[in-house]
Amino acid sequence: MKHLILGTAGHIDHGKTSLVKALTGIDTDRLKEEKARGITIELGFAHLELPGGLQFGIVDVPGHERFVRTMVAGVGGMDLVMLVIAADEGIMPQTREHLEICQLLGVKRGLVALTKRDMVEKDWLDLVTEELREYLEPTFLAGAPIIPVSSRTGEGIDALKAELARLGAEAEQKREDAPFRLPVDRVFTVTGFGTVVTGTLLSGGISVGDEVEILPSGIACRVRGVQSHGKKAERGGAGERLAVNLQGVDQTEVQRGDVVVPKGMFRPTRGVDVRLDYLASAPKELKHRSTLRLHSATYEVAAKAVLLEGDVLKPGESAYVQLRLAHPVLLLPGDPFVLRSYSPQATVGGGRVLDPFPPGRRRRSQEALRLLCAFETGTDQERIELMVASSLLSGISIEEMVNRSGFAARRIEAALTPLLSAGSVLQVVREPRIFLGRDAFNALKKRLAGEIRSYLNENPHQEGIGKEELKSRIPKRSDQRFFGPLLAALEKDGEAIADRELVRLPGRQAGTEDQEGMLERIEAALVAGGIEPPTIKELGDAVGLGEKKLLEHLNVLNRAGRVVKVKGDLFYAPAPLAEIREKLVTHLKETGEITPPQFRERTGLSRKYMIPLLEYFDQEKVTIRLGDKRVLRKG
């Protein structure tokens, strides 16, 4: 069955609720106040099945200007609109505003129900119909069917149903391959079941047992039950009106404007880049940094408009704008929105979200405007390439691309495949998969090569830079896991040579004659020290070097095999160390074991040297420690 959402629109008292009842038999006025006053205050809901496997969820919106914010919440998710106009009054203020809102929110199809036809003469009906055709000509309802009906007598209702069936057959089904999003328009409690939320499923499918999250609060809960149009279901699909029973969340923790999404998939935003169409009917020009009210789906939030192309936006103009939000909401690329002014309270514009996580863009930046144009008009492949490129040196994962685009992961994978083949996007981390643009990767590679040269210029006696030291010099906003692929690329391009510990420049020889002389002096001092070499301080005083420089020279000698590092600050010449080892092994072969006092007696070492040496021989797999004794390691 094809599920679509049909919304009403029109001025107060033009008969929207009565018409829905005539179509479906359902009275959508559900509040006592609505019954008493004879007007719709909250959203009302009904459903209608038509031949051809069509099921409409009908959203009946309020017509009074005081409840426009509620009307906007109802329009979000509409596939078709039924513009309701009373034949005895014709076009009225809320007729105009509701039609503008539908157009701003991207509604593409609909028809006009000309109600109360039984209350006017045919000549008047023809006159109103002609006026309507002329008024609708510049709108998305140009050429739309205009069906005269009477909710009281039933005249025209069958013709209206036939037109709805025709339009419904032509309308596109909402995407079920995208992650689900359920903007909440009602919250209540059912005894014995707990919290229930209702809404129109914008995309994807939601099933009993799903682990979900309420945004923007981030509360995690579970789907206990699903109803579609009052009937129990295991799953609800895109385009359906649903009631979802949630387990693990209290009614007080959810409100209209929240959204139910897959757990861990999305995060809310505090700012969006948009294409804003500023209505010709707006009461005044829009100034840079003006505060407005943003409505999208069931969300409502104060927004500061940062104009990216100028200082003012005149009525009837369109521009790229960054909206900075008073609190976080979930918005994805392509989401429609409406803006209303505070004083006077009026609908002034709307448009589509382009980038839900924009950087702080420079105003009038041609590069920023070029990127936004590509976000607005580009293909999936172009948009994903831009998304990767705009992540700069940070890179971006599949999960983050889902969050920023609203696309299903497989749709992103399909767009990435040709980009990876062309080399414009590179995968730099395997799990989780993280991608960099080619330019960003090359910039990081160039920076890393520069860090190697810079280090070796500052330390000319060093053969290379330690891998961990080089890794620490990757920019903080970049993932440390980029180091391996970057180093591999430097080696492949012949810009670096890496071994177990060091990264060197090709053809580089460490040191000068003076530096080699210093290395020989250090080496000689350790040889002269014999089995109890000088400490770092003593050695530094002897050769005239500070501790840091001395350790750098000692590490060079250690890598060359000219001295041996026993621990961080204890170095031996190879010959005395070999002498100690020989005495240790001889003793163990003779007696089978050795204690620290026996080791001291056998070698003549003081305790300062004895303990570090015993631990060194354990690490070198000469001995095995068993309690306070050592034995010879076999093999």
Secondary structure, 3 states (H helix, E strand, C coil): CEEEEEEEECCCCCCHHHHHHHHHCCCCCCCHHHHHHCCCCCCEEEEEEECCCEEEEEEECCCCHHHHHHHHHHHCCCCEEEEEEECCCCCCHHHHHHHHHHHHCCCCEEEEEEECHHHCCHHHHHHHHHHHHHHHCCCCCCCCCEEECCCCCCCCHHHHHHHHHHHHHHCCCCCCCCCCEEECCEEEEECCCEEEEEEECCECEEECCCEEEEECCCEEEEEEEEEECCEEECEEECCCEEEEEEECCCHHHCCCCCEEEECCCCCCEEEEEEEEEECCCCCCCEECCEEEEEEECCEEEEEEEEECCCCEECCCCEEEEEEEEEEEECCCCCCEEEEEECCCCEEEEEEEEEECCCCCCCCCCHHHHHHHHHHHHCCHHHHHHHHHHHCCCCCEEHHHHHHHHCCCHHHHHHHHHHHHHHCCEEEEECCCCEEEEHHHHHHHHHHHHHHHHHHHHHCCCCCCEEHHHHHCCCCCCCCHHHHHHHHHHHHHCCCCEECCCEEECCCCCCCCHHHHHHHHHHHHHHHHHCCCCCCHHHHHHHHCCCHHHHHHHHHHHHHCCCCEEEECCEEECHHHHHHHHHHHHHHHHHHCCECHHHHHHHHCCCHHHHHHHHHHHHHCCCEEEECCEEEECCC
